[in-house]
């Protein structure tokens, strides 16, 4: 009987040690995750503020430059490199510039080539910068831009072109200004909305 009680005692000590070790490991893992998320959120906010500052500086510069593009053409009047970090908290990230939805707030149904198109519901009416991680943990930070009188568009992903461009373009005899982040092949805009 004495041998059995020693076995139970050792088993209890091993079980207690395993439980304490599991709790300690869980606490360290939770602390690590919370610290990582806090650092990533701070980095996302910093990138959003850096982008906002660059957009406002480029906007002021671009407004002062006079250029008159010909019909159906565009002119890049100013560029600015943002110099984003390689990663945020060891995670890749992306930056999206989202223009004020304007007329998109009023559109409920949209058909393109006889197929219904999805319309993303916007929660705010102003232009904004969306910075988000592309790896776990998936976190994002949305930063509203102050009212600027031109559209913004473009996307940056880790390792790609992080240049902002101020572009003046002429479409059907009307001149427009836009700020674009990264590489672009075309400028997106709404010309007309037709109701059926």
C-alpha positions as a printed Julia matrix, in Angstrom:
196×3 Matrix{Float64}:
   0.0    0.0     0.0
   2.91   2.27    0.79
   4.26   1.84   -2.79
   0.87   2.8    -4.26
   0.69   5.98   -2.19
   4.16   7.0    -3.41
   3.03   6.39   -7.01
  -0.09   8.53   -6.49
   2.06  11.23   -4.87
   4.5   11.28   -7.81
   1.65  11.24  -10.33
   0.03  14.18   -8.53
   3.34  16.13   -8.53
   3.83  15.45  -12.25
   0.22  16.46  -13.02
   0.59  19.63  -10.91
   3.89  20.5   -12.64
   2.34  19.94  -16.08
  -0.62  22.16  -15.17
   1.64  24.96  -13.89
   3.82  24.69  -17.01
   0.74  24.8   -19.28
  -0.61  27.89  -17.5
   2.77  29.61  -17.66
   3.13  28.8   -21.37
  -0.4   30.06  -22.05
   0.27  33.33  -20.2
   3.53  33.92  -22.11
   1.83  33.17  -25.44
  -1.06  35.54  -24.64
   1.36  38.28  -23.59
   3.38  37.78  -26.8
   0.24  37.99  -28.99
  -1.07  41.11  -27.23
   2.34  42.82  -27.5
   2.63  41.84  -31.17
  -0.87  43.19  -31.94
  -0.12  46.41  -30.08
   3.13  46.88  -32.05
   1.43  46.12  -35.36
  -1.45  48.52  -34.62
   1.07  51.22  -33.78
   2.94  50.53  -37.04
  -0.28  50.6   -39.08
  -1.2   53.96  -37.57
   2.29  55.33  -38.25
   2.12  54.26  -41.92
  -1.34  55.84  -42.28
  -0.1   59.13  -40.81
   3.01  59.01  -43.01
   0.78  58.49  -46.08
  -1.58  61.3   -45.06
   1.3   63.75  -44.57
   2.75  62.83  -47.98
  -0.65  63.22  -49.7
  -1.19  66.67  -48.16
   2.32  67.85  -49.12
   1.9   66.53  -52.67
  -1.56  68.1   -52.88
  -0.16  71.53  -51.94
   2.68  71.15  -54.43
   0.46  69.88  -57.25
  -2.12  72.65  -56.83
   0.58  75.25  -57.46
   1.82  73.67  -60.7
   0.04  74.82  -63.82
  -0.33  72.21  -66.53
  -2.87  71.85  -69.31
  -3.0   68.3   -70.66
  -4.46  67.79  -74.1
  -7.76  65.98  -74.53
  -7.56  62.28  -73.6
  -4.13  62.68  -72.05
  -2.53  62.9   -68.62
   0.48  64.7   -67.18
   2.34  63.73  -64.01
   3.13  67.1   -62.43
   4.78  65.9   -59.2
   6.06  62.68  -57.58
   6.99  61.84  -54.01
   8.56  58.66  -52.62
   7.06  57.69  -49.28
   9.75  55.17  -48.18
   7.52  52.72  -46.33
   9.11  50.22  -43.94
   9.75  46.71  -45.32
   7.22  45.24  -42.9
   5.24  46.05  -39.78
   5.93  43.8   -36.8
   7.5   41.25  -39.14
   4.3   41.11  -41.24
   3.73  42.24  -44.83
   1.16  44.98  -45.26
  -0.72  46.96  -47.88
  -2.01  50.52  -48.15
  -5.21  51.38  -50.05
  -6.22  54.91  -50.97
 -10.0   55.18  -51.1
 -11.65  58.26  -52.58
 -14.74  59.82  -51.15
 -17.54  57.64  -52.47
 -19.57  60.66  -53.6
 -22.16  59.31  -56.0
 -21.52  55.7   -54.93
 -23.46  56.38  -51.74
 -26.55  56.92  -53.88
 -26.11  53.84  -56.11
 -27.9   50.72  -54.87
 -27.8   48.53  -57.98
 -25.1   48.43  -60.63
 -25.07  46.3   -63.77
 -21.94  45.83  -65.85
 -22.23  43.87  -69.12
 -25.67  42.58  -68.1
 -24.36  41.18  -64.8
 -24.99  42.52  -61.33
 -21.9   44.04  -59.75
 -21.22  44.05  -56.03
 -21.21  47.44  -54.35
 -19.18  47.73  -51.19
 -21.04  49.73  -48.56
 -19.0   52.65  -47.27
 -19.35  53.66  -43.63
 -17.99  57.18  -44.1
 -18.34  59.74  -46.84
 -14.78  61.08  -46.91
 -11.58  59.91  -48.51
  -9.55  57.54  -46.37
  -6.38  55.53  -46.1
  -6.72  51.85  -45.23
  -3.58  50.09  -43.97
  -3.78  46.36  -43.22
  -1.57  43.36  -42.68
  -1.6   40.57  -45.24
  -0.37  37.92  -42.8
  -1.66  36.59  -39.49
  -2.64  38.43  -37.33
  -4.89  40.23  -39.83
  -5.24  43.75  -38.48
  -6.24  46.99  -40.16
  -6.29  50.71  -39.47
  -8.53  53.18  -41.27
  -7.49  56.84  -41.32
  -9.84  59.53  -42.66
  -8.22  62.18  -44.83
  -9.11  65.82  -44.4
 -11.2   67.26  -47.19
  -9.11  67.63  -50.29
 -10.69  68.7   -53.54
  -9.35  65.85  -55.68
  -9.69  62.09  -55.86
  -7.12  59.61  -54.59
  -6.56  56.03  -55.67
  -3.98  53.31  -55.73
  -2.51  50.53  -53.68
   0.84  49.68  -52.17
   1.83  46.17  -51.15
   5.05  45.3   -49.34
   7.97  45.49  -51.71
   6.2   47.34  -54.53
   6.42  50.94  -55.77
   5.7   53.4   -52.96
   5.61  56.56  -55.06
   2.76  59.07  -54.89
   2.01  60.86  -58.16
  -0.02  64.02  -58.66
  -1.65  63.72  -62.08
  -3.61  66.24  -64.13
  -5.65  64.67  -66.89
  -8.12  65.82  -69.51
 -11.16  63.67  -70.2
 -13.66  64.83  -72.82
 -12.46  68.41  -72.52
 -12.7   68.54  -68.71
  -9.54  68.75  -66.64
  -9.25  66.68  -63.47
  -6.62  66.21  -60.76
  -5.89  62.97  -58.91
  -3.26  61.58  -56.55
  -2.24  57.98  -57.26
  -0.23  55.62  -55.03
   2.04  53.05  -56.66
   1.99  51.81  -60.23
  -1.05  52.53  -62.34
  -2.21  51.69  -65.82
  -5.46  53.62  -65.8
  -7.37  56.13  -63.72
 -10.76  55.13  -62.35
 -13.6   57.61  -62.38
 -17.34  57.74  -62.9
 -18.43  59.54  -66.06
 -22.2   59.01  -66.06
 -24.77  56.92  -64.25
 -27.68  55.64  -66.32
 -30.88  54.44  -64.7
 -33.04  51.84  -66.45
